Amino acid sequence: MPRTPDVTASADSEPAASWQRALDGDADALERHLAEGSRLPGPRANLELAHRVADLAQATPPERRADALRVLRRWLSDDPGTAPDLPEAHREYLAAVAALSAGAILATGPDPDALALLDAATADPRWRVRELAATGLQRVLAADWDRGIAHAHAWLPTGPLPVRAAVAAVAEPSLLRDPRHAAEAASIIERAVDALLAVPPSGRRDPDVRVLRKALGYAVSVVAAADSDAGVALLERLATSTDGDARWTARENLTKARLAPLSDRLAVARGALSRP
């Protein structure tokens, strides 16, 4: 779920003074604070702390925006000067925080430099960075849906990992309560399905393609719950396909409890999957 920035709380938080020093060119204290609070290595990174820093980035005055982006660029590019003694898991956390914070800055208004950082993060080899890039775009979607959805569409022709980021960003129920938003999100998901199925069979085992397939294994049901007409049609298309990945995607989504209210309308899709 997209997080509503709490700028007042963030201003009183421990990273606030370190963020100001980072803007002035001394990011060491902030980097070490984030590393120590990251909860990595471990199964779950500290997302609350990441969002607190993103709130600070989002609240940065326009005249300091370039300084904020300099800090984020340093983290995302894994600059050798970024706390070189930190373990790799902590460096990944800094990069993930940078991706989320770039989205937070972009949520305040168009910024080509912030967008370039967010774009780069969608294709980062580190999965936590890609995950928080998608969450960063959710901040944009929450603030300005039309601008955010345009960014999502721009990611679709650029490779399976950016496509996956677009899928993860729009497959968020809290963003899809407006029927227009639900319909436009369904369009993103359908285009992502097209991108997956356009990959030749010889390329379907590529790890990046598998990441996209996994995301579609839940995202179709999210948009179907929000826009039943588009979602049911897409599930029927997938279930009646002869493509193995299409049928897998339909099968995975049809197990989701969120589709229970549509049970009567999913008979065609379920019936198709029951046949060899």
C-alpha positions in Angstrom: 0.0 0.0 0.0 1.4 3.5 -0.9 2.4 5.3 2.3 1.2 8.8 2.9 4.3 10.9 3.8 4.3 12.1 7.4 6.7 15.0 7.0 6.1 16.3 10.5 7.0 13.0 12.1 10.0 12.6 9.8 11.4 16.0 10.8 11.7 14.8 14.4 13.1 11.4 13.5 16.7 10.4 14.1 17.7 10.4 10.4 16.6 14.1 10.0 19.8 15.7 11.2 21.9 13.2 9.3 19.9 13.9 6.1 20.7 17.5 6.4 24.4 16.7 6.8 24.2 14.5 3.8 22.8 17.3 1.8 25.8 19.4 2.8 28.1 16.7 1.5 28.7 14.4 4.6 26.6 11.3 4.2 28.6 9.0 6.3 26.5 9.2 9.5 23.3 8.7 7.6 24.7 5.8 5.6 25.8 4.1 8.8 22.5 4.8 10.5 20.7 3.2 7.6 23.0 0.2 7.6 22.6 -0.4 11.3 18.8 -0.1 11.1 18.4 -2.1 7.8 17.7 -5.5 9.5 19.9 -7.0 6.8 21.1 -9.5 6.2 17.8 -11.1 7.1 14.5 -12.0 5.5 12.9 -8.6 5.8 14.4 -5.2 5.3 13.4 -2.3 7.5 10.8 -0.7 5.2 9.6 1.8 7.8 13.0 3.3 8.0 13.3 3.4 4.2 10.0 5.3 4.1 11.1 7.8 6.8 14.1 8.7 4.6 11.9 8.9 1.6 9.7 11.3 3.5 12.7 13.5 4.2 13.7 13.4 0.5 10.2 14.4 -0.5 10.2 17.3 2.0 13.5 18.6 0.8 13.2 22.2 -0.3 13.4 22.8 -4.1 16.7 24.7 -3.6 18.3 21.6 -2.1 16.8 19.1 -4.5 20.0 18.8 -6.5 21.9 17.9 -3.3 19.3 15.3 -2.4 19.6 13.7 -5.9 23.3 13.7 -5.6 23.1 11.6 -2.4 20.6 9.2 -4.0 22.7 8.8 -7.1 25.7 7.9 -5.0 23.7 5.2 -3.2 22.0 3.8 -6.3 25.2 3.7 -8.4 27.0 2.0 -5.5 29.7 4.7 -5.6 33.0 3.3 -4.3 33.0 6.3 -1.8 29.8 5.1 -0.2 30.9 3.7 3.1 33.3 1.2 1.4 33.5 -1.1 4.5 29.7 -1.8 4.6 28.6 -5.3 3.8 26.9 -5.9 0.4 23.5 -6.4 2.0 23.7 -2.9 3.6 24.9 -1.3 0.3 21.9 -2.9 -1.3 19.6 -1.4 1.3 21.1 2.1 0.6 20.4 1.6 -3.1 16.8 0.5 -2.3 16.2 3.5 -0.1 17.5 5.7 -3.0 15.1 4.1 -5.4 12.1 4.7 -3.1 13.3 8.3 -2.3 13.7 9.1 -6.0 10.0 8.2 -6.4 9.1 10.3 -3.4 10.8 13.3 -5.0 9.1 12.6 -8.3 5.8 12.6 -6.4 6.2 16.3 -5.7 6.3 17.1 -9.4 8.1 16.3 -12.7 11.8 16.0 -12.3 13.8 14.4 -15.1 16.8 13.7 -12.8 14.6 11.9 -10.2 12.9 10.0 -13.0 16.2 8.9 -14.5 17.2 7.4 -11.1 13.8 5.7 -10.8 14.1 4.3 -14.3 17.5 2.9 -13.6 16.4 1.3 -10.4 13.7 -0.8 -12.2 16.4 -2.8 -14.0 18.8 -3.0 -11.1 20.1 -6.6 -10.6 19.3 -6.4 -6.8 15.7 -7.4 -6.2 15.2 -5.1 -3.2 16.1 -2.1 -5.3 13.6 -3.1 -8.0 10.9 -3.6 -5.3 11.3 -0.2 -3.8 11.5 1.4 -7.3 8.0 0.0 -7.9 6.9 1.3 -4.4 8.4 4.7 -5.4 6.2 4.8 -8.5 3.2 4.1 -6.2 4.0 7.3 -4.4 3.8 9.1 -7.8 0.5 7.3 -8.7 -1.0 8.3 -5.3 0.0 12.0 -5.8 -0.7 12.3 -9.5 -2.3 9.3 -11.1 -2.0 10.5 -14.7 1.7 11.3 -14.5 2.4 8.1 -12.7 0.5 5.9 -15.2 2.4 7.6 -18.0 5.7 6.6 -16.3 4.4 3.0 -16.0 3.5 2.8 -19.7 7.0 4.1 -20.5 8.6 1.2 -18.7 6.7 -1.4 -20.7 8.9 -1.5 -23.9 12.2 -1.5 -22.0 12.7 -5.0 -20.8 11.2 -7.6 -18.5 12.4 -6.1 -15.2 11.0 -2.6 -15.9 7.8 -4.3 -17.1 7.7 -6.1 -13.8 8.1 -2.8 -11.9 5.2 -1.3 -13.8 3.1 -4.4 -12.9 4.0 -4.3 -9.2 3.3 -0.5 -9.0 -0.2 -0.6 -10.4 -1.3 -3.9 -8.8 -2.1 -2.1 -5.5 -5.8 -2.3 -4.5 -5.7 1.0 -2.6 -4.8 2.8 -5.9 -7.6 1.2 -7.9 -10.8 2.4 -6.2 -11.4 4.9 -9.0 -12.9 2.9 -11.9 -10.8 4.8 -14.4 -7.7 4.0 -12.5 -8.7 0.3 -12.4 -9.3 0.3 -16.1 -5.9 1.9 -16.8 -4.1 -0.5 -14.5 -5.8 -3.4 -16.3 -4.4 -2.0 -19.5 -0.9 -2.0 -18.0 -1.3 -5.6 -16.9 -2.6 -6.7 -20.3 0.4 -5.1 -22.0 2.7 -6.8 -19.6 1.1 -10.1 -20.4 1.7 -9.4 -24.1 5.3 -8.7 -23.3 5.7 -12.0 -21.5 4.0 -14.0 -24.2 6.0 -12.3 -27.0 9.2 -13.7 -25.5 10.2 -16.7 -27.7 10.0 -20.1 -26.0 13.8 -20.3 -26.0 14.0 -17.1 -23.8 11.3 -18.0 -21.3 13.8 -19.5 -18.8 15.7 -16.2 -18.6 15.7 -15.2 -14.9 14.4 -11.7 -15.7 11.5 -13.2 -17.7 10.7 -15.5 -14.8 10.6 -12.5 -12.4 8.0 -10.9 -14.7 6.0 -14.1 -14.9 5.9 -14.4 -11.1 4.6 -10.9 -10.8 1.8 -11.6 -13.2 0.9 -14.6 -11.2 -0.8 -12.3 -8.7 -1.3 -9.0 -10.5 -4.0 -10.2 -12.9 -6.2 -11.0 -10.0 -5.6 -7.6 -8.4 -6.9 -5.7 -11.4 -9.6 -8.3 -12.0 -11.0 -7.6 -8.5 -10.9 -3.8 -9.3 -12.2 -4.0 -13.0 -14.1 -7.3 -13.3 -14.9 -6.9 -17.0 -11.3 -6.4 -18.1 -10.0 -8.9 -15.6 -12.4 -11.7 -16.4 -11.7 -11.3 -20.2 -8.0 -11.4 -19.6 -8.3 -14.5 -17.4 -10.3 -16.2 -20.1 -7.8 -15.3 -22.7 -5.0 -16.7 -20.6 -6.8 -19.9 -19.6 -7.9 -20.8 -23.1 -4.4 -20.2 -24.5 -2.2 -23.0 -25.7 0.8 -21.2 -24.2 2.0 -22.9 -21.1 3.0 -19.6 -19.3 -0.4 -18.1 -20.1 -2.2 -21.0 -18.6 0.1 -21.0 -15.6 -0.6 -17.3 -15.0 -4.4 -17.9 -15.2 -4.1 -20.9 -12.8 -2.1 -18.9 -10.3 -4.5 -16.0 -10.2 -7.6 -18.2 -10.0 -6.3 -19.5 -6.6 -6.5 -16.0 -5.1 -9.2 -15.4 -2.5 -9.8 -11.9 -3.8 -11.5 -13.4 -6.9 -14.2 -15.2 -4.8 -16.9 -12.5 -5.6 -16.3 -13.2 -9.3 -16.7 -17.0 -9.0 -19.7 -17.3 -11.2 -18.1 -15.3 -14.0 -14.9 -17.4 -14.0 -16.5 -20.6 -15.1 -15.1 -20.4 -18.6 -11.6 -19.8 -17.4 -11.8 -22.6 -14.8 -13.3 -25.0 -17.3 -10.6 -24.3 -19.8 -7.9 -25.0 -17.2 -9.6 -28.3 -16.2 -8.9 -29.7 -19.7 -5.5 -31.0 -20.7 
